[in-house]
Each structure stands twice: as C-alpha cells, then as structure tokens.
Amino acid sequence: MVDKIKDKIQKLLAKAERTDNEHERATFAEAAERLMVKWGIEAAELEATGEVKPEEIVEVRRVYRGDH
C-alpha cells in the first residue's frame, strides 16, 4: 500500500515540475505534501528511488544602497 502512495506522490511532484502554471504547481505540490505527512513519508525516501530529484539550493544575493 505504501508503495502505491509513494508512486502517487512521485507522480504529483512530477506534474508540479512540468507545469508552467504557478497555481497548478502549488496545487500538485500541496497534494503531494499532504500525502507525505499523512503517511509519514520523508522526501529522502522518494529521492532514494532516483525518480524524484532532491530540492535545488538557490542562493540569491542582493545589494541595496541608500536608506532602508
């Protein structure tokens, strides 16, 4: 049963990655997260299968000048 849930989560995350629509992306990701919480599935478990990519770390630097 858990394998079916993991498969469903992976499919939802894949749909979230493929869409350009911000609202669809959020909806798919939220549905996947709800299932992960409900079933106690960690992101590392999904990443270990190789079908889900680990989250990318993004570093942004901004230089501000003037009074803030």
LOZASE-828420 format. One record per residue: x, y, z of N, C-alpha, C, O in turn. Coordinates in Angstrom, 1 decimal. Layout:
<node><n_c1>X</n_c1><n_c2>Y</n_c2><n_c3>Z</n_c3><ca_c1>X</ca_c1><ca_c2>Y</ca_c2><ca_c3>Z</ca_c3><c_c1>X</c_c1><c_c2>Y</c_c2><c_c3>Z</c_c3><o_c1>X</o_c1><o_c2>Y</o_c2><o_c3>Z</o_c3></node>
...
This chain:
<node><n_c1>0.8</n_c1><n_c2>-1.2</n_c2><n_c3>0.0</n_c3><ca_c1>0.0</ca_c1><ca_c2>0.0</ca_c2><ca_c3>0.0</ca_c3><c_c1>0.9</c_c1><c_c2>1.3</c_c2><c_c3>0.0</c_c3><o_c1>0.6</o_c1><o_c2>2.2</o_c2><o_c3>-0.7</o_c3></node>
<node><n_c1>1.9</n_c1><n_c2>1.2</n_c2><n_c3>0.8</n_c3><ca_c1>2.8</ca_c1><ca_c2>2.4</ca_c2><ca_c3>0.9</ca_c3><c_c1>3.5</c_c1><c_c2>2.7</c_c2><c_c3>-0.4</c_c3><o_c1>3.7</o_c1><o_c2>3.8</o_c2><o_c3>-0.8</o_c3></node>
<node><n_c1>3.8</n_c1><n_c2>1.6</n_c2><n_c3>-1.2</n_c3><ca_c1>4.4</ca_c1><ca_c2>1.8</ca_c2><ca_c3>-2.5</ca_c3><c_c1>3.5</c_c1><c_c2>2.5</c_c2><c_c3>-3.4</c_c3><o_c1>4.0</o_c1><o_c2>3.3</o_c2><o_c3>-4.2</o_c3></node>
<node><n_c1>2.2</n_c1><n_c2>2.2</n_c2><n_c3>-3.4</n_c3><ca_c1>1.3</ca_c1><ca_c2>2.9</ca_c2><ca_c3>-4.2</ca_c3><c_c1>1.2</c_c1><c_c2>4.4</c_c2><c_c3>-3.9</c_c3><o_c1>1.1</o_c1><o_c2>5.2</o_c2><o_c3>-4.8</o_c3></node>
<node><n_c1>1.2</n_c1><n_c2>4.7</n_c2><n_c3>-2.6</n_c3><ca_c1>1.2</ca_c1><ca_c2>6.1</ca_c2><ca_c3>-2.1</ca_c3><c_c1>2.4</c_c1><c_c2>6.8</c_c2><c_c3>-2.6</c_c3><o_c1>2.4</o_c1><o_c2>7.9</o_c2><o_c3>-3.1</o_c3></node>
<node><n_c1>3.6</n_c1><n_c2>6.2</n_c2><n_c3>-2.5</n_c3><ca_c1>4.9</ca_c1><ca_c2>6.8</ca_c2><ca_c3>-2.9</ca_c3><c_c1>4.8</c_c1><c_c2>7.0</c_c2><c_c3>-4.4</c_c3><o_c1>5.3</o_c1><o_c2>8.1</o_c2><o_c3>-4.9</o_c3></node>
<node><n_c1>4.3</n_c1><n_c2>6.1</n_c2><n_c3>-5.2</n_c3><ca_c1>4.1</ca_c1><ca_c2>6.3</ca_c2><ca_c3>-6.6</ca_c3><c_c1>3.2</c_c1><c_c2>7.5</c_c2><c_c3>-6.9</c_c3><o_c1>3.5</o_c1><o_c2>8.3</o_c2><o_c3>-7.8</o_c3></node>
<node><n_c1>2.1</n_c1><n_c2>7.6</n_c2><n_c3>-6.2</n_c3><ca_c1>1.2</ca_c1><ca_c2>8.7</ca_c2><ca_c3>-6.4</ca_c3><c_c1>1.9</c_c1><c_c2>10.0</c_c2><c_c3>-6.1</c_c3><o_c1>1.7</o_c1><o_c2>11.0</o_c2><o_c3>-6.8</o_c3></node>
<node><n_c1>2.6</n_c1><n_c2>10.1</n_c2><n_c3>-5.0</n_c3><ca_c1>3.4</ca_c1><ca_c2>11.3</ca_c2><ca_c3>-4.6</ca_c3><c_c1>4.4</c_c1><c_c2>11.7</c_c2><c_c3>-5.7</c_c3><o_c1>4.5</o_c1><o_c2>12.8</o_c2><o_c3>-6.1</o_c3></node>
<node><n_c1>5.1</n_c1><n_c2>10.7</n_c2><n_c3>-6.2</n_c3><ca_c1>6.1</ca_c1><ca_c2>10.9</ca_c2><ca_c3>-7.2</ca_c3><c_c1>5.4</c_c1><c_c2>11.5</c_c2><c_c3>-8.5</c_c3><o_c1>6.0</o_c1><o_c2>12.4</o_c2><o_c3>-9.1</o_c3></node>
<node><n_c1>4.3</n_c1><n_c2>11.0</n_c2><n_c3>-8.8</n_c3><ca_c1>3.5</ca_c1><ca_c2>11.5</ca_c2><ca_c3>-10.0</ca_c3><c_c1>3.1</c_c1><c_c2>12.9</c_c2><c_c3>-9.8</c_c3><o_c1>3.2</o_c1><o_c2>13.7</o_c2><o_c3>-10.7</o_c3></node>
<node><n_c1>2.6</n_c1><n_c2>13.2</n_c2><n_c3>-8.6</n_c3><ca_c1>2.1</ca_c1><ca_c2>14.6</ca_c2><ca_c3>-8.3</ca_c3><c_c1>3.3</c_c1><c_c2>15.6</c_c2><c_c3>-8.4</c_c3><o_c1>3.2</o_c1><o_c2>16.7</o_c2><o_c3>-8.9</o_c3></node>
<node><n_c1>4.4</n_c1><n_c2>15.2</n_c2><n_c3>-7.8</n_c3><ca_c1>5.6</ca_c1><ca_c2>16.0</ca_c2><ca_c3>-7.8</ca_c3><c_c1>6.1</c_c1><c_c2>16.2</c_c2><c_c3>-9.3</c_c3><o_c1>6.6</o_c1><o_c2>17.3</o_c2><o_c3>-9.6</o_c3></node>
<node><n_c1>6.0</n_c1><n_c2>15.2</n_c2><n_c3>-10.1</n_c3><ca_c1>6.5</ca_c1><ca_c2>15.3</ca_c2><ca_c3>-11.5</ca_c3><c_c1>5.5</c_c1><c_c2>16.2</c_c2><c_c3>-12.2</c_c3><o_c1>6.0</o_c1><o_c2>17.0</o_c2><o_c3>-13.0</o_c3></node>
<node><n_c1>4.2</n_c1><n_c2>16.2</n_c2><n_c3>-12.0</n_c3><ca_c1>3.3</ca_c1><ca_c2>17.1</ca_c2><ca_c3>-12.6</ca_c3><c_c1>3.6</c_c1><c_c2>18.5</c_c2><c_c3>-12.2</c_c3><o_c1>3.5</o_c1><o_c2>19.5</o_c2><o_c3>-13.0</o_c3></node>
<node><n_c1>3.9</n_c1><n_c2>18.7</n_c2><n_c3>-10.9</n_c3><ca_c1>4.3</ca_c1><ca_c2>20.0</ca_c2><ca_c3>-10.4</ca_c3><c_c1>5.5</c_c1><c_c2>20.6</c_c2><c_c3>-11.1</c_c3><o_c1>5.6</o_c1><o_c2>21.8</o_c2><o_c3>-11.4</o_c3></node>
<node><n_c1>6.5</n_c1><n_c2>19.7</n_c2><n_c3>-11.4</n_c3><ca_c1>7.7</ca_c1><ca_c2>20.2</ca_c2><ca_c3>-12.0</ca_c3><c_c1>7.5</c_c1><c_c2>20.5</c_c2><c_c3>-13.5</c_c3><o_c1>8.1</o_c1><o_c2>21.5</o_c2><o_c3>-14.0</o_c3></node>
<node><n_c1>6.6</n_c1><n_c2>19.8</n_c2><n_c3>-14.1</n_c3><ca_c1>6.4</ca_c1><ca_c2>20.0</ca_c2><ca_c3>-15.6</ca_c3><c_c1>5.5</c_c1><c_c2>21.2</c_c2><c_c3>-15.9</c_c3><o_c1>5.6</o_c1><o_c2>21.8</o_c2><o_c3>-17.0</o_c3></node>
<node><n_c1>4.6</n_c1><n_c2>21.7</n_c2><n_c3>-15.1</n_c3><ca_c1>3.7</ca_c1><ca_c2>22.7</ca_c2><ca_c3>-15.4</ca_c3><c_c1>4.3</c_c1><c_c2>24.1</c_c2><c_c3>-15.3</c_c3><o_c1>5.2</o_c1><o_c2>24.3</o_c2><o_c3>-14.4</o_c3></node>
<node><n_c1>3.9</n_c1><n_c2>25.0</n_c2><n_c3>-16.2</n_c3><ca_c1>4.4</ca_c1><ca_c2>26.4</ca_c2><ca_c3>-16.1</ca_c3><c_c1>3.4</c_c1><c_c2>27.2</c_c2><c_c3>-15.3</c_c3><o_c1>3.7</o_c1><o_c2>28.4</o_c2><o_c3>-15.0</o_c3></node>
<node><n_c1>2.2</n_c1><n_c2>26.7</n_c2><n_c3>-15.0</n_c3><ca_c1>1.2</ca_c1><ca_c2>27.4</ca_c2><ca_c3>-14.3</ca_c3><c_c1>1.5</c_c1><c_c2>27.4</c_c2><c_c3>-12.8</c_c3><o_c1>1.6</o_c1><o_c2>26.3</o_c2><o_c3>-12.1</o_c3></node>
<node><n_c1>1.7</n_c1><n_c2>28.5</n_c2><n_c3>-12.2</n_c3><ca_c1>2.1</ca_c1><ca_c2>28.7</ca_c2><ca_c3>-10.8</ca_c3><c_c1>1.0</c_c1><c_c2>28.0</c_c2><c_c3>-9.8</c_c3><o_c1>1.4</o_c1><o_c2>27.4</o_c2><o_c3>-8.9</o_c3></node>
<node><n_c1>-0.3</n_c1><n_c2>28.2</n_c2><n_c3>-10.2</n_c3><ca_c1>-1.3</ca_c1><ca_c2>27.7</ca_c2><ca_c3>-9.3</ca_c3><c_c1>-1.4</c_c1><c_c2>26.1</c_c2><c_c3>-9.4</c_c3><o_c1>-1.6</o_c1><o_c2>25.5</o_c2><o_c3>-8.4</o_c3></node>
<node><n_c1>-1.2</n_c1><n_c2>25.6</n_c2><n_c3>-10.6</n_c3><ca_c1>-1.2</ca_c1><ca_c2>24.1</ca_c2><ca_c3>-10.7</ca_c3><c_c1>0.0</c_c1><c_c2>23.6</c_c2><c_c3>-10.0</c_c3><o_c1>-0.2</o_c1><o_c2>22.5</o_c2><o_c3>-9.3</o_c3></node>
<node><n_c1>1.1</n_c1><n_c2>24.2</n_c2><n_c3>-10.1</n_c3><ca_c1>2.3</ca_c1><ca_c2>23.7</ca_c2><ca_c3>-9.4</ca_c3><c_c1>2.1</c_c1><c_c2>23.7</c_c2><c_c3>-7.9</c_c3><o_c1>2.4</o_c1><o_c2>22.7</o_c2><o_c3>-7.3</o_c3></node>
<node><n_c1>1.5</n_c1><n_c2>24.7</n_c2><n_c3>-7.4</n_c3><ca_c1>1.3</ca_c1><ca_c2>24.8</ca_c2><ca_c3>-5.9</ca_c3><c_c1>0.3</c_c1><c_c2>23.7</c_c2><c_c3>-5.5</c_c3><o_c1>0.4</o_c1><o_c2>23.1</o_c2><o_c3>-4.5</o_c3></node>
<node><n_c1>-0.8</n_c1><n_c2>23.5</n_c2><n_c3>-6.3</n_c3><ca_c1>-1.8</ca_c1><ca_c2>22.5</ca_c2><ca_c3>-6.0</ca_c3><c_c1>-1.2</c_c1><c_c2>21.1</c_c2><c_c3>-6.0</c_c3><o_c1>-1.5</o_c1><o_c2>20.3</o_c2><o_c3>-5.1</o_c3></node>
<node><n_c1>-0.4</n_c1><n_c2>20.7</n_c2><n_c3>-7.0</n_c3><ca_c1>0.2</ca_c1><ca_c2>19.4</ca_c2><ca_c3>-7.1</ca_c3><c_c1>1.1</c_c1><c_c2>19.2</c_c2><c_c3>-5.9</c_c3><o_c1>1.1</o_c1><o_c2>18.2</o_c2><o_c3>-5.3</o_c3></node>
<node><n_c1>2.0</n_c1><n_c2>20.2</n_c2><n_c3>-5.7</n_c3><ca_c1>3.0</ca_c1><ca_c2>20.1</ca_c2><ca_c3>-4.6</ca_c3><c_c1>2.3</c_c1><c_c2>20.0</c_c2><c_c3>-3.2</c_c3><o_c1>2.7</o_c1><o_c2>19.2</o_c2><o_c3>-2.4</o_c3></node>
<node><n_c1>1.2</n_c1><n_c2>20.7</n_c2><n_c3>-3.0</n_c3><ca_c1>0.5</ca_c1><ca_c2>20.7</ca_c2><ca_c3>-1.8</ca_c3><c_c1>-0.2</c_c1><c_c2>19.3</c_c2><c_c3>-1.6</c_c3><o_c1>-0.2</o_c1><o_c2>18.8</o_c2><o_c3>-0.5</o_c3></node>
<node><n_c1>-0.7</n_c1><n_c2>18.7</n_c2><n_c3>-2.6</n_c3><ca_c1>-1.4</ca_c1><ca_c2>17.4</ca_c2><ca_c3>-2.5</ca_c3><c_c1>-0.3</c_c1><c_c2>16.4</c_c2><c_c3>-2.2</c_c3><o_c1>-0.6</o_c1><o_c2>15.5</o_c2><o_c3>-1.4</o_c3></node>
<node><n_c1>0.8</n_c1><n_c2>16.5</n_c2><n_c3>-2.8</n_c3><ca_c1>1.9</ca_c1><ca_c2>15.5</ca_c2><ca_c3>-2.5</ca_c3><c_c1>2.4</c_c1><c_c2>15.7</c_c2><c_c3>-1.1</c_c3><o_c1>2.6</o_c1><o_c2>14.7</o_c2><o_c3>-0.4</o_c3></node>
<node><n_c1>2.5</n_c1><n_c2>16.9</n_c2><n_c3>-0.6</n_c3><ca_c1>2.9</ca_c1><ca_c2>17.1</ca_c2><ca_c3>0.8</ca_c3><c_c1>1.9</c_c1><c_c2>16.6</c_c2><c_c3>1.8</c_c3><o_c1>2.3</o_c1><o_c2>16.0</o_c2><o_c3>2.8</o_c3></node>
<node><n_c1>0.7</n_c1><n_c2>16.8</n_c2><n_c3>1.5</n_c3><ca_c1>-0.4</ca_c1><ca_c2>16.2</ca_c2><ca_c3>2.4</ca_c3><c_c1>-0.3</c_c1><c_c2>14.7</c_c2><c_c3>2.5</c_c3><o_c1>-0.4</o_c1><o_c2>14.2</o_c2><o_c3>3.6</o_c3></node>
<node><n_c1>-0.1</n_c1><n_c2>14.1</n_c2><n_c3>1.4</n_c3><ca_c1>0.1</ca_c1><ca_c2>12.6</ca_c2><ca_c3>1.4</ca_c3><c_c1>1.3</c_c1><c_c2>12.2</c_c2><c_c3>2.2</c_c3><o_c1>1.3</o_c1><o_c2>11.2</o_c2><o_c3>2.9</o_c3></node>
<node><n_c1>2.4</n_c1><n_c2>12.9</n_c2><n_c3>2.0</n_c3><ca_c1>3.6</ca_c1><ca_c2>12.6</ca_c2><ca_c3>2.7</ca_c3><c_c1>3.5</c_c1><c_c2>12.7</c_c2><c_c3>4.2</c_c3><o_c1>3.9</o_c1><o_c2>11.9</o_c2><o_c3>5.0</o_c3></node>
<node><n_c1>2.8</n_c1><n_c2>13.8</n_c2><n_c3>4.6</n_c3><ca_c1>2.6</ca_c1><ca_c2>14.0</ca_c2><ca_c3>6.1</ca_c3><c_c1>1.6</c_c1><c_c2>12.9</c_c2><c_c3>6.6</c_c3><o_c1>1.9</o_c1><o_c2>12.3</o_c2><o_c3>7.7</o_c3></node>
<node><n_c1>0.6</n_c1><n_c2>12.6</n_c2><n_c3>5.9</n_c3><ca_c1>-0.4</ca_c1><ca_c2>11.6</ca_c2><ca_c3>6.3</ca_c3><c_c1>0.2</c_c1><c_c2>10.2</c_c2><c_c3>6.5</c_c3><o_c1>-0.1</o_c1><o_c2>9.5</o_c2><o_c3>7.4</o_c3></node>
<node><n_c1>1.1</n_c1><n_c2>9.8</n_c2><n_c3>5.5</n_c3><ca_c1>1.7</ca_c1><ca_c2>8.5</ca_c2><ca_c3>5.5</ca_c3><c_c1>3.0</c_c1><c_c2>8.5</c_c2><c_c3>6.2</c_c3><o_c1>3.6</o_c1><o_c2>7.4</o_c2><o_c3>6.2</o_c3></node>
<node><n_c1>3.6</n_c1><n_c2>9.6</n_c2><n_c3>6.6</n_c3><ca_c1>4.9</ca_c1><ca_c2>9.6</ca_c2><ca_c3>7.3</ca_c3><c_c1>6.0</c_c1><c_c2>9.3</c_c2><c_c3>6.3</c_c3><o_c1>7.0</o_c1><o_c2>8.6</o_c2><o_c3>6.7</o_c3></node>
<node><n_c1>5.9</n_c1><n_c2>9.8</n_c2><n_c3>5.1</n_c3><ca_c1>6.9</ca_c1><ca_c2>9.5</ca_c2><ca_c3>4.1</ca_c3><c_c1>7.8</c_c1><c_c2>10.7</c_c2><c_c3>4.0</c_c3><o_c1>7.4</o_c1><o_c2>11.9</o_c2><o_c3>3.8</o_c3></node>
<node><n_c1>9.1</n_c1><n_c2>10.5</n_c2><n_c3>4.1</n_c3><ca_c1>10.1</ca_c1><ca_c2>11.6</ca_c2><ca_c3>4.0</ca_c3><c_c1>10.5</c_c1><c_c2>11.8</c_c2><c_c3>2.6</c_c3><o_c1>10.5</o_c1><o_c2>10.9</o_c2><o_c3>1.8</o_c3></node>
<node><n_c1>11.0</n_c1><n_c2>13.0</n_c2><n_c3>2.3</n_c3><ca_c1>11.4</ca_c1><ca_c2>13.3</ca_c2><ca_c3>0.9</ca_c3><c_c1>12.7</c_c1><c_c2>12.5</c_c2><c_c3>0.6</c_c3><o_c1>12.8</o_c1><o_c2>12.1</o_c2><o_c3>-0.6</o_c3></node>
<node><n_c1>13.5</n_c1><n_c2>12.2</n_c2><n_c3>1.6</n_c3><ca_c1>14.7</ca_c1><ca_c2>11.3</ca_c2><ca_c3>1.3</ca_c3><c_c1>14.3</c_c1><c_c2>9.9</c_c2><c_c3>0.8</c_c3><o_c1>15.0</o_c1><o_c2>9.4</o_c2><o_c3>0.0</o_c3></node>
<node><n_c1>13.2</n_c1><n_c2>9.4</n_c2><n_c3>1.3</n_c3><ca_c1>12.7</ca_c1><ca_c2>8.1</ca_c2><ca_c3>0.8</ca_c3><c_c1>12.4</c_c1><c_c2>8.2</c_c2><c_c3>-0.7</c_c3><o_c1>12.7</o_c1><o_c2>7.2</o_c2><o_c3>-1.4</o_c3></node>
<node><n_c1>11.8</n_c1><n_c2>9.3</n_c2><n_c3>-1.1</n_c3><ca_c1>11.4</ca_c1><ca_c2>9.4</ca_c2><ca_c3>-2.5</ca_c3><c_c1>12.7</c_c1><c_c2>9.7</c_c2><c_c3>-3.4</c_c3><o_c1>12.8</o_c1><o_c2>9.2</o_c2><o_c3>-4.5</o_c3></node>
<node><n_c1>13.6</n_c1><n_c2>10.5</n_c2><n_c3>-2.8</n_c3><ca_c1>14.8</ca_c1><ca_c2>10.8</ca_c2><ca_c3>-3.6</ca_c3><c_c1>15.7</c_c1><c_c2>9.5</c_c2><c_c3>-3.7</c_c3><o_c1>16.4</o_c1><o_c2>9.4</o_c2><o_c3>-4.7</o_c3></node>
<node><n_c1>15.6</n_c1><n_c2>8.6</n_c2><n_c3>-2.8</n_c3><ca_c1>16.4</ca_c1><ca_c2>7.4</ca_c2><ca_c3>-2.9</ca_c3><c_c1>16.1</c_c1><c_c2>6.5</c_c2><c_c3>-4.0</c_c3><o_c1>16.9</o_c1><o_c2>5.8</o_c2><o_c3>-4.5</o_c3></node>
<node><n_c1>14.8</n_c1><n_c2>6.6</n_c2><n_c3>-4.5</n_c3><ca_c1>14.4</ca_c1><ca_c2>5.8</ca_c2><ca_c3>-5.7</ca_c3><c_c1>15.0</c_c1><c_c2>6.4</c_c2><c_c3>-7.0</c_c3><o_c1>15.0</o_c1><o_c2>5.6</o_c2><o_c3>-8.0</o_c3></node>
<node><n_c1>15.4</n_c1><n_c2>7.6</n_c2><n_c3>-6.9</n_c3><ca_c1>16.0</ca_c1><ca_c2>8.2</ca_c2><ca_c3>-8.1</ca_c3><c_c1>15.0</c_c1><c_c2>8.9</c_c2><c_c3>-9.0</c_c3><o_c1>15.3</o_c1><o_c2>9.5</o_c2><o_c3>-10.0</o_c3></node>
<node><n_c1>13.7</n_c1><n_c2>8.7</n_c2><n_c3>-8.7</n_c3><ca_c1>12.6</ca_c1><ca_c2>9.2</ca_c2><ca_c3>-9.6</ca_c3><c_c1>12.3</c_c1><c_c2>10.6</c_c2><c_c3>-9.2</c_c3><o_c1>11.7</o_c1><o_c2>11.4</o_c2><o_c3>-10.0</o_c3></node>
<node><n_c1>12.6</n_c1><n_c2>11.0</n_c2><n_c3>-8.0</n_c3><ca_c1>12.3</ca_c1><ca_c2>12.4</ca_c2><ca_c3>-7.5</ca_c3><c_c1>13.7</c_c1><c_c2>13.1</c_c2><c_c3>-7.3</c_c3><o_c1>14.5</o_c1><o_c2>12.5</o_c2><o_c3>-6.6</o_c3></node>
<node><n_c1>13.8</n_c1><n_c2>14.2</n_c2><n_c3>-7.9</n_c3><ca_c1>15.1</ca_c1><ca_c2>15.0</ca_c2><ca_c3>-7.7</ca_c3><c_c1>15.1</c_c1><c_c2>15.7</c_c2><c_c3>-6.3</c_c3><o_c1>14.1</o_c1><o_c2>16.1</o_c2><o_c3>-5.9</o_c3></node>
<node><n_c1>16.3</n_c1><n_c2>15.7</n_c2><n_c3>-5.7</n_c3><ca_c1>16.4</ca_c1><ca_c2>16.5</ca_c2><ca_c3>-4.5</ca_c3><c_c1>16.2</c_c1><c_c2>17.9</c_c2><c_c3>-4.8</c_c3><o_c1>16.4</o_c1><o_c2>18.4</o_c2><o_c3>-5.9</o_c3></node>
<node><n_c1>15.7</n_c1><n_c2>18.6</n_c2><n_c3>-3.8</n_c3><ca_c1>15.5</ca_c1><ca_c2>20.1</ca_c2><ca_c3>-4.0</ca_c3><c_c1>16.8</c_c1><c_c2>20.8</c_c2><c_c3>-4.2</c_c3><o_c1>17.8</o_c1><o_c2>20.5</o_c2><o_c3>-3.6</o_c3></node>
<node><n_c1>16.7</n_c1><n_c2>21.7</n_c2><n_c3>-5.1</n_c3><ca_c1>17.8</ca_c1><ca_c2>22.5</ca_c2><ca_c3>-5.5</ca_c3><c_c1>18.0</c_c1><c_c2>23.7</c_c2><c_c3>-4.5</c_c3><o_c1>17.0</o_c1><o_c2>24.4</o_c2><o_c3>-4.2</o_c3></node>
<node><n_c1>19.2</n_c1><n_c2>23.9</n_c2><n_c3>-4.1</n_c3><ca_c1>19.5</ca_c1><ca_c2>25.0</ca_c2><ca_c3>-3.2</ca_c3><c_c1>19.8</c_c1><c_c2>26.2</c_c2><c_c3>-4.1</c_c3><o_c1>20.7</o_c1><o_c2>26.2</o_c2><o_c3>-4.9</o_c3></node>
<node><n_c1>19.1</n_c1><n_c2>27.3</n_c2><n_c3>-3.9</n_c3><ca_c1>19.3</ca_c1><ca_c2>28.5</ca_c2><ca_c3>-4.7</ca_c3><c_c1>19.8</c_c1><c_c2>29.6</c_c2><c_c3>-3.7</c_c3><o_c1>19.2</o_c1><o_c2>29.9</o_c2><o_c3>-2.7</o_c3></node>
<node><n_c1>20.9</n_c1><n_c2>30.3</n_c2><n_c3>-4.2</n_c3><ca_c1>21.5</ca_c1><ca_c2>31.4</ca_c2><ca_c3>-3.4</ca_c3><c_c1>21.3</c_c1><c_c2>32.7</c_c2><c_c3>-4.2</c_c3><o_c1>21.7</o_c1><o_c2>32.8</o_c2><o_c3>-5.3</o_c3></node>
<node><n_c1>20.7</n_c1><n_c2>33.6</n_c2><n_c3>-3.5</n_c3><ca_c1>20.4</ca_c1><ca_c2>34.9</ca_c2><ca_c3>-4.2</ca_c3><c_c1>21.1</c_c1><c_c2>36.0</c_c2><c_c3>-3.3</c_c3><o_c1>20.9</o_c1><o_c2>36.1</o_c2><o_c3>-2.1</o_c3></node>
<node><n_c1>21.8</n_c1><n_c2>36.9</n_c2><n_c3>-4.0</n_c3><ca_c1>22.4</ca_c1><ca_c2>38.0</ca_c2><ca_c3>-3.2</ca_c3><c_c1>21.9</c_c1><c_c2>39.3</c_c2><c_c3>-3.9</c_c3><o_c1>21.8</o_c1><o_c2>39.4</o_c2><o_c3>-5.1</o_c3></node>
<node><n_c1>21.6</n_c1><n_c2>40.2</n_c2><n_c3>-3.0</n_c3><ca_c1>21.1</ca_c1><ca_c2>41.5</ca_c2><ca_c3>-3.4</ca_c3><c_c1>21.9</c_c1><c_c2>42.6</c_c2><c_c3>-2.7</c_c3><o_c1>22.1</o_c1><o_c2>42.5</o_c2><o_c3>-1.5</o_c3></node>
<node><n_c1>22.2</n_c1><n_c2>43.6</n_c2><n_c3>-3.5</n_c3><ca_c1>22.9</ca_c1><ca_c2>44.7</ca_c2><ca_c3>-2.9</ca_c3><c_c1>22.0</c_c1><c_c2>45.9</c_c2><c_c3>-2.9</c_c3><o_c1>21.4</o_c1><o_c2>46.2</o_c2><o_c3>-3.9</o_c3></node>
<node><n_c1>21.8</n_c1><n_c2>46.4</n_c2><n_c3>-1.7</n_c3><ca_c1>20.9</ca_c1><ca_c2>47.5</ca_c2><ca_c3>-1.5</ca_c3><c_c1>21.7</c_c1><c_c2>48.8</c_c2><c_c3>-1.2</c_c3><o_c1>22.7</o_c1><o_c2>48.7</o_c2><o_c3>-0.4</o_c3></node>
<node><n_c1>21.3</n_c1><n_c2>49.9</n_c2><n_c3>-1.8</n_c3><ca_c1>22.0</ca_c1><ca_c2>51.1</ca_c2><ca_c3>-1.5</ca_c3><c_c1>21.0</c_c1><c_c2>52.1</c_c2><c_c3>-1.0</c_c3><o_c1>19.8</o_c1><o_c2>52.1</o_c2><o_c3>-1.4</o_c3></node>
<node><n_c1>21.4</n_c1><n_c2>53.0</n_c2><n_c3>-0.2</n_c3><ca_c1>20.5</ca_c1><ca_c2>54.1</ca_c2><ca_c3>0.3</ca_c3><c_c1>20.0</c_c1><c_c2>53.7</c_c2><c_c3>1.7</c_c3><o_c1>20.4</o_c1><o_c2>52.8</o_c2><o_c3>2.3</o_c3></node>
<node><n_c1>19.0</n_c1><n_c2>54.5</n_c2><n_c3>2.1</n_c3><ca_c1>18.4</ca_c1><ca_c2>54.3</ca_c2><ca_c3>3.4</ca_c3><c_c1>17.2</c_c1><c_c2>53.3</c_c2><c_c3>3.3</c_c3><o_c1>16.5</o_c1><o_c2>53.3</o_c2><o_c3>2.3</o_c3></node>
<node><n_c1>17.2</n_c1><n_c2>52.4</n_c2><n_c3>4.3</n_c3><ca_c1>16.2</ca_c1><ca_c2>51.4</ca_c2><ca_c3>4.3</ca_c3><c_c1>15.4</c_c1><c_c2>51.5</c_c2><c_c3>5.6</c_c3><o_c1>14.5</o_c1><o_c2>50.7</o_c2><o_c3>5.8</o_c3></node>
